[in-house]
Amino acid sequence: MRLDKYLKISRLIKRRTVANEACDAERVRVNGRAARASYEVKIGDEIEIKLGNNPLAVRVLKITEHAGKDGAQELYELLK
């Protein structure tokens, strides 16, 4: 699954266009490297997001095409 889509489905970023723009601005890193929106997310990847004052780091636990409000938090594990 594409990185921008994963960020939206997991509700880490509210909209896919915002996720895409964050990737273009190099505010999203995967496994320590700047990642493009088209990056294919894999289970075990560590994603760092630097938006606003609260940087966020998560580890991908699950990838699914659809996730409800409650199921979105089961897709990742908070690291920081």
ABEGO torsion letter per residue (X at the ends): XBAAAAAAAAGABABAAAAAAAAAAGABBBGGBBBBAABBBBBGBBBBBBBEABBBBBBBABBBABBBAAAAAAABBBAX
